[in-house]
Amino acid sequence: MKAYINYPQPHITIHRSADCAEFQKQHKSNQRFLVVNASNIKQVLMDFANDKYRFGPSQKYNDLWLDISLETPNHEEGFVYVIHSIVSVRYTRFQNAPFNYHC
């Protein structure tokens, strides 16, 4: 599963399949891309909680891709919701950010 987090126009898009045409449209070179799996999930959560992954209006910080490989699709989707909760505390723009789903 891949998830796209956009800051300037707050929204989160979940792509259930890497073959999703919408994923191909949204993914551009030089974007931040974070791989999440069972071996690094704890560290990734701590990094988000400690504001390692910042968001802002500059090109460097305006979005982030998550490439998530966990035990089940439900775990992967749940992880995105946890990340949303964490970033919403520091970045109030995310509090009402809509979720979009593709493929």
CYANA upper distance limits for C-alpha pairs under 8 A (distance plus 0.5 A):
  1 MET  CA     14 ILE  CA      7.73
  1 MET  CA     15 HIS  CA      6.32
  1 MET  CA     16 ARG  CA      5.21
  1 MET  CA     17 SER  CA      6.42
  1 MET  CA     18 ALA  CA      7.39
  1 MET  CA     67 ASP  CA      6.60
  1 MET  CA     68 ILE  CA      5.76
  1 MET  CA     69 SER  CA      7.12
  1 MET  CA     73 PRO  CA      7.94
  1 MET  CA     76 GLU  CA      7.31
  1 MET  CA     77 GLU  CA      8.50
  2 LYS  CA     14 ILE  CA      6.51
  2 LYS  CA     15 HIS  CA      5.61
  2 LYS  CA     16 ARG  CA      7.03
  2 LYS  CA     17 SER  CA      7.91
  2 LYS  CA     18 ALA  CA      7.52
  2 LYS  CA     65 TRP  CA      7.40
  2 LYS  CA     66 LEU  CA      5.95
  2 LYS  CA     67 ASP  CA      5.07
  2 LYS  CA     68 ILE  CA      6.40
  3 ALA  CA     12 ILE  CA      7.33
  3 ALA  CA     13 THR  CA      6.00
  3 ALA  CA     14 ILE  CA      4.91
  3 ALA  CA     15 HIS  CA      6.44
  3 ALA  CA     65 TRP  CA      6.21
  3 ALA  CA     66 LEU  CA      5.53
  3 ALA  CA     67 ASP  CA      7.19
  3 ALA  CA     68 ILE  CA      8.25
  3 ALA  CA     80 VAL  CA      7.74
  4 TYR  CA     12 ILE  CA      6.00
  4 TYR  CA     13 THR  CA      5.52
  4 TYR  CA     14 ILE  CA      6.99
  4 TYR  CA     63 ASP  CA      7.74
  4 TYR  CA     64 LEU  CA      6.46
  4 TYR  CA     65 TRP  CA      5.14
  4 TYR  CA     66 LEU  CA      6.91
  5 ILE  CA     10 PRO  CA      8.04
  5 ILE  CA     11 HIS  CA      6.69
  5 ILE  CA     12 ILE  CA      5.14
  5 ILE  CA     13 THR  CA      7.20
  5 ILE  CA     63 ASP  CA      5.92
  5 ILE  CA     64 LEU  CA      5.71
  5 ILE  CA     65 TRP  CA      6.81
  6 ASN  CA     10 PRO  CA      5.79
  6 ASN  CA     11 HIS  CA      5.96
  6 ASN  CA     12 ILE  CA      6.79
  6 ASN  CA     62 ASN  CA      6.63
  6 ASN  CA     63 ASP  CA      4.94
  6 ASN  CA     64 LEU  CA      7.25
  7 TYR  CA     11 HIS  CA      7.58
  7 TYR  CA     55 PHE  CA      6.72
  7 TYR  CA     56 GLY  CA      7.02
  7 TYR  CA     57 PRO  CA      7.70
  7 TYR  CA     61 TYR  CA      8.48
  7 TYR  CA     62 ASN  CA      5.56
  7 TYR  CA     63 ASP  CA      6.23
  7 TYR  CA     93 ARG  CA      8.15
  7 TYR  CA     94 PHE  CA      8.00
  8 PRO  CA     56 GLY  CA      7.68
  8 PRO  CA     57 PRO  CA      6.32
  8 PRO  CA     62 ASN  CA      6.56
 10 PRO  CA     93 ARG  CA      6.85
 10 PRO  CA     94 PHE  CA      6.23
 10 PRO  CA     97 ALA  CA      5.65
 10 PRO  CA     98 PRO  CA      7.94
 11 HIS  CA     94 PHE  CA      7.77
 11 HIS  CA     97 ALA  CA      5.18
 11 HIS  CA     98 PRO  CA      5.56
 11 HIS  CA     99 PHE  CA      6.53
 11 HIS  CA    100 ASN  CA      8.07
 12 ILE  CA     97 ALA  CA      7.38
 12 ILE  CA     98 PRO  CA      6.85
 12 ILE  CA     99 PHE  CA      5.38
 12 ILE  CA    100 ASN  CA      6.71
 13 THR  CA     99 PHE  CA      6.17
 13 THR  CA    100 ASN  CA      5.05
 13 THR  CA    101 TYR  CA      6.24
 13 THR  CA    102 HIS  CA      7.92
 14 ILE  CA     77 GLU  CA      8.36
 14 ILE  CA     99 PHE  CA      7.86
 14 ILE  CA    100 ASN  CA      6.67
 14 ILE  CA    101 TYR  CA      5.41
 14 ILE  CA    102 HIS  CA      6.68
 15 HIS  CA     20 CYS  CA      7.15
 15 HIS  CA     22 GLU  CA      8.33
 15 HIS  CA     23 PHE  CA      6.97
 15 HIS  CA    101 TYR  CA      6.67
 15 HIS  CA    102 HIS  CA      5.40
 15 HIS  CA    103 CYS  CA      6.31
 16 ARG  CA     20 CYS  CA      8.12
 16 ARG  CA    101 TYR  CA      8.22
 16 ARG  CA    102 HIS  CA      6.95
 16 ARG  CA    103 CYS  CA      5.81
 17 SER  CA    103 CYS  CA      6.20
 18 ALA  CA     23 PHE  CA      7.41
 19 ASP  CA     23 PHE  CA      7.94
 19 ASP  CA     24 GLN  CA      8.23
 20 CYS  CA     24 GLN  CA      7.23
 20 CYS  CA    102 HIS  CA      7.43
 20 CYS  CA    103 CYS  CA      5.97
 21 ALA  CA     25 LYS  CA      6.96
 22 GLU  CA     26 GLN  CA      6.76
 22 GLU  CA    102 HIS  CA      7.44
 23 PHE  CA     27 HIS  CA      6.49
 27 HIS  CA     31 GLN  CA      8.17
 31 GLN  CA     60 LYS  CA      8.23
 31 GLN  CA     63 ASP  CA      7.75
 31 GLN  CA     64 LEU  CA      7.23
 31 GLN  CA     65 TRP  CA      7.95
 32 ARG  CA     60 LYS  CA      8.44
 32 ARG  CA     63 ASP  CA      7.53
 32 ARG  CA     64 LEU  CA      5.51
 32 ARG  CA     65 TRP  CA      6.58
 33 PHE  CA     64 LEU  CA      6.48
 33 PHE  CA     65 TRP  CA      5.12
 33 PHE  CA     66 LEU  CA      6.45
 33 PHE  CA     67 ASP  CA      7.68
 34 LEU  CA     64 LEU  CA      8.00
 34 LEU  CA     65 TRP  CA      6.59
 34 LEU  CA     66 LEU  CA      5.43
 34 LEU  CA     67 ASP  CA      6.53
 35 VAL  CA     66 LEU  CA      6.46
 35 VAL  CA     67 ASP  CA      5.18
 35 VAL  CA     68 ILE  CA      6.56
 35 VAL  CA     69 SER  CA      8.41
 36 VAL  CA     40 ASN  CA      6.72
 36 VAL  CA     41 ILE  CA      6.34
 36 VAL  CA     44 VAL  CA      7.71
 36 VAL  CA     66 LEU  CA      7.38
 36 VAL  CA     67 ASP  CA      6.45
 36 VAL  CA     68 ILE  CA      5.21
 36 VAL  CA     69 SER  CA      6.64
 36 VAL  CA     70 LEU  CA      8.21
 37 ASN  CA     41 ILE  CA      6.20
 37 ASN  CA     68 ILE  CA      6.55
 37 ASN  CA     69 SER  CA      5.39
 37 ASN  CA     70 LEU  CA      5.92
 38 ALA  CA     69 SER  CA      7.90
 38 ALA  CA     70 LEU  CA      6.36
 38 ALA  CA     71 GLU  CA      8.23
 40 ASN  CA     44 VAL  CA      6.65
 41 ILE  CA     45 LEU  CA      6.65
 42 LYS  CA     46 MET  CA      6.80
 43 GLN  CA     47 ASP  CA      6.54
 44 VAL  CA     48 PHE  CA      6.71
 45 LEU  CA     49 ALA  CA      6.65
 45 LEU  CA     83 ILE  CA      8.00
 46 MET  CA     50 ASN  CA      6.57
 47 ASP  CA     51 ASP  CA      6.69
 47 ASP  CA     52 LYS  CA      5.63
 47 ASP  CA     53 TYR  CA      7.55
 48 PHE  CA     52 LYS  CA      6.21
 48 PHE  CA     53 TYR  CA      6.38
 48 PHE  CA     83 ILE  CA      7.81
 48 PHE  CA     86 ILE  CA      7.41
 48 PHE  CA     87 VAL  CA      7.80
 49 ALA  CA     86 ILE  CA      6.79
 49 ALA  CA     87 VAL  CA      8.36
 54 ARG  CA     61 TYR  CA      6.68
 55 PHE  CA     61 TYR  CA      5.16
 55 PHE  CA     62 ASN  CA      6.04
 55 PHE  CA     63 ASP  CA      7.40
 55 PHE  CA     91 TYR  CA      8.31
 56 GLY  CA     61 TYR  CA      5.54
 56 GLY  CA     62 ASN  CA      5.72
 57 PRO  CA     61 TYR  CA      7.12
 57 PRO  CA     62 ASN  CA      5.90
 58 SER  CA     62 ASN  CA      6.27
 59 GLN  CA     63 ASP  CA      8.36
 68 ILE  CA     76 GLU  CA      6.61
 69 SER  CA     76 GLU  CA      7.28
 70 LEU  CA     75 HIS  CA      6.75
 70 LEU  CA     76 GLU  CA      6.18
 71 GLU  CA     75 HIS  CA      6.98
 71 GLU  CA     76 GLU  CA      8.16
 72 THR  CA     76 GLU  CA      6.93
 73 PRO  CA     77 GLU  CA      6.63
 74 ASN  CA     78 GLY  CA      6.44
 75 HIS  CA     79 PHE  CA      6.58
 76 GLU  CA     80 VAL  CA      7.17
 77 GLU  CA     81 TYR  CA      7.15
 78 GLY  CA     82 VAL  CA      6.84
 79 PHE  CA     83 ILE  CA      6.76
 80 VAL  CA     84 HIS  CA      6.64
 81 TYR  CA     85 SER  CA      6.75
 82 VAL  CA     86 ILE  CA      6.82
 83 ILE  CA     87 VAL  CA      6.70
 84 HIS  CA     88 SER  CA      6.44
 84 HIS  CA     94 PHE  CA      7.75
 84 HIS  CA     95 GLN  CA      8.49
 85 SER  CA     89 VAL  CA      7.23
 85 SER  CA     95 GLN  CA      8.33
 86 ILE  CA     90 ARG  CA      7.94
 87 VAL  CA     91 TYR  CA      6.27
 87 VAL  CA     94 PHE  CA      7.44
 88 SER  CA     92 THR  CA      5.79
 88 SER  CA     93 ARG  CA      7.60
 88 SER  CA     94 PHE  CA      5.41
 88 SER  CA     95 GLN  CA      5.44
 89 VAL  CA     95 GLN  CA      8.21
 91 TYR  CA     95 GLN  CA      8.09
 93 ARG  CA     97 ALA  CA      7.55
